[in-house]
């Protein structure tokens, strides 16, 4: 990883973490309805994003906000989506953290698990036919690897030889279900081998290792026009979401011992300190700066207007069909809005 | 809008047809796919056993003409086929996916309902899978039993974001399939497989489309309105002939598109006739006929001279040995016609 990239990756990891803290607390204060943190998995997400090309088409799950930030998604965009404002390009229709950006080549997040995997394969097939010099990258968790779509996607990618990179964040838990109850056998890695796909297991908490593995895997996808599977072994040190309390199923001692020991941010910071690439003061100042930026974005988003109710019927179809026009008219009439 | 009087022309097929060719419905589908592959560089046609021509021969010789990259087999996984198609279509390309039998579409239900149907809405219009068309043979075929006979259209008609289309003959099959493929929304195109070889027509050779969301008055009449779609329209035409022999004039409407559907044409007709029968092969309870009946009730209540009748499949799994008793055949339909007229 080039020196400058190391600093940028670290900063985006910290940015993600600080942002998560603030938005998590904002949910606790009732300012947003829901949130999901990426705590513990910052290296897996950000370092992998850094090793991809900006034009690679990404199909993510819902814990990859670090990738959005890496690609240039603003904290204001995060806040507007989480607050469902008029400035949310998703028009306020989805729960928080379901970001998307056409410009940044990241398809809009959906909640169903694993559904994005075959999408990535289809997108990669297009790139192969058009001989585009880019790949599709697909993120998911080890829980999603139990879904049928995971298996269908790997099999399609292998038989149709598609340049798609499967990035599994194996963070130890699917909500409360630990990996021992999710699968037996040699992890998610072995499924790749079973489908004839090159697969590699990586320390997902080591930003440099993740970057190196993803860079190599991406090159291989492109040069061989075939899929690669990476299992990034990491640890979900936060709750599944703000609707979850992981102390109900996870020993706090485990979080203390494993979670902190594996902390990707702490490890990478120690590495940068050691090489004099980053200082304690810089770290403090940067965190303060991001915190201020987040609070500002959140406050601004809270002042934004909500999307107009007239937008409820748009985008169901490319153009609003007759029956939806009628329903919209009826809905607005009921609300006393007759001047359409 | 529903009160507006408007007569539709009987046929929506291009009037200045230069050349036609005798085709069965299978050949008409094949012709539409060939035109698509020829004119749209981004289009691909795929599914289980598609490469050698498909189990119904609808994709016959396409691979030879357009190559293995654009016409190909996939592994045997319906959720994989539709998920893959969604991803391909999301790159602003045309994906024509085949589900070998509509009875086997259910593994893809999540991909269709949660992904394809919502791709545009959930992204605020940033992304869409308008280039997606899913073809699936449906309906009774005489010996299909539980798993080669179903008509699952109602499940999909409950999903905003999808379009659902079913043709009744080769001419409509070609024009409607081309419309479905070019429509900027995901479309499920159900092909009544009983018609693949049993119905032959002079199909225009040229590239033509038939509008979606527009019902067609297939036979004008004044006493009773008969509403159906797909192969059932032919049953209703036979019903109308039987009724005519007894002096009852039936108007037959082919809905063509089930989602969105053309309520206006139906309402206009029922307001004139005062009597309506809606008929489909799928089980009666919660079938799409219920939606049609409810809409007629809401808009034609004061014009109705008898209750709206639904003549449909029974609420059982599709029974092999009892198929002819299960189906809403012309005898069941015509009996309902006479009941309504006597009411």
Interface residues (C-beta under 8 A of the other chain):
Chain A: X57 X59 X88 X89 X90 X91 X93 X94 X98 X100 X101 X102 X107 X108 X110 X112 X115 X117 X118 X119 X120 X121 X122 X123 X124 X125 X126 X127 X129 X136 X148 X149 X151 X152 X153 X155 X156 X159 X160 X314 X315 X316 X317 X318 X321 X322 X323 X324 X326
Chain B: X1 X42 X44 X69 X70 X72 X74 X75 X77 X79 X80 X82 X83 X84 X85 X86 X87 X88 X89 X90 X91 X93 X95 X107 X110 X111 X114 X115 X118 X119 X120 X121 X122 X123 X124 X125 X126 X127 X128 X130 X160 X161 X163 X184 X185 X213 X260 X263 X264
